[in-house]
Amino acid sequence: MVKYVSTRGNAPVLDFDDVLLAGLARDGGLYLPETWPRFSADEIRALRGLPYAELATRVMAPFVAGCLTEAELGDLVTASYAGFDHPAVAPLRQIGPDQWVMELFHGPTLAFKDYALQLVGRLFDHVLSAKGRRVTIVGATSGDTGSAAIEACRDRDAVDVVILHPKGRVSEVQRRQMTTVLAGNVRNLAVEGTFDDCQDLVKALFNDHAFRDEVSLSAVNSINWARVMAQIAYYFAAGVALGAPDVPLAFAVPTGNFGNVFAGYAARRMGLPVERLVVGSNRNDILTRFFETGVMTAEGVVPTLSPSMDIQVSSNFERLLWEYLDRDGRAVDALLAEFRRTGRMAAPQGAWSAMGELFEGHRFDDDATLELMRRMRQATGELLDPHSAVGVGAGLKARLARPAPLVALATAHPAKFPDAVERATGHRPLLPPHLADLLERPERVEVVANDTASLKDYVRRFAGRTRTTATGTMATGKPA
Ligand SMILES: *Cc1c(COP(=O)(O)O)cnc(C)c1O
């Protein structure tokens, strides 16, 4: 049974279910498995040809053992991907000799975040019901995470969800994907402020420990281990489809918070022969600069055509640092403290050069991104959204030591960013049928001031409403 430890080495060792609910560790660190489960070559070969849900269940089972049986996990995984609009769930398309795109946009909100959040919502419900508990999830979004979280949590019994977005600063499609969900346990707040203001409000709520306990605050942001875990599955799916474990592989990943590409690293630790992980950045290229120089320096965020990667500090990078610093939590803590204080941190030479044997980074500004989108449409017919184009472009620049199939992860459906796609290709992509009437659906959203006290009042009232119901339900003997 896998136990989980914090990257800062100063928090309790937890089981899977507590890691799921905790999100962040109490010492400020991120949870990781104490030991990586390993799959033998034969076990990897045995994954070939399995339906996606079955493959994903086998890959994830060791991480949840002791908390969920493989059959329980299998039911949740099957339900999670049943609504995806492609039978392969994560299909591969060839774009060149030994070059592939893995389409990770066949879930309900058209971004790869559905692959993890659909399962995480169900895991929350399962674990909370078993414990007779409820939680209130509060999160801030600049676009894709909010809708994926809402879609994953709507109508779940044990979860209320409140999502903050900056008023007038998300695209209409992104806003409507959130505000047209009228489920009773979902609330959307448009904050008079920026995305950073939204994040600061959420942080303020989490830092008030009394309030946190009072409303059972929880988070499903990308530092939650269960999100990384669910993403490992599609690396295995791509790998065995292209000949692993008998063939080495490379992946190119458009990267923001480093959660997606870290799942590729995890797959390698579990035995998948991943030879290269290529990180794609837009102009917010802190990671690419780090892999080039070994020094991480924070700069201001600039808006780009790929807004889900407009990120200053990649929170999941802490997990990689911990692994390459030989799991020394105190060293991780010291480096990150230096970074917070000075905006700069230099990795030890040995750790940085070891990372360089597996990772490389490439950056693309908006013009280069549009050019890639145009070229790919011409050469292969594939319409790429701007994020996916950055991934494909990074893959094309990969420095591979020996030939290996290269898989670029396409993280959003082109119709999520129709203006950029039309600008690049002259072709305006249509929303898929289940969202075709999105622009006509009624919306529910409340505008709130950028003010912590009134947000607390709001969350308290909202959580209190359901908590009364929950108590009533429990009193009648039905499961909470
Ligand atoms: C979130 C997101 C990313 C970045 O993924 P990380 O795990 O944060 O690195 C890339 N593309 C799209 C479309 C996203 O929504």
The ligand as an ORCA input file, in Angstrom:
! r2SCAN-3c Opt
* xyz 0 1
  C      -3.869     23.788    -17.896
  C      -3.493     23.771    -19.319
  C      -2.154     23.629    -19.739
  C      -0.996     23.576    -18.763
  O      -0.943     22.361    -18.054
  P      -0.070     22.224    -16.734
  O      -0.393     20.913    -16.154
  O      -0.484     23.373    -15.855
  O       1.375     22.342    -17.134
  C      -1.896     23.526    -21.103
  N      -2.893     23.609    -22.002
  C      -4.180     23.759    -21.635
  C      -5.227     23.848    -22.694
  C      -4.537     23.835    -20.292
  O      -5.821     23.993    -19.939
*
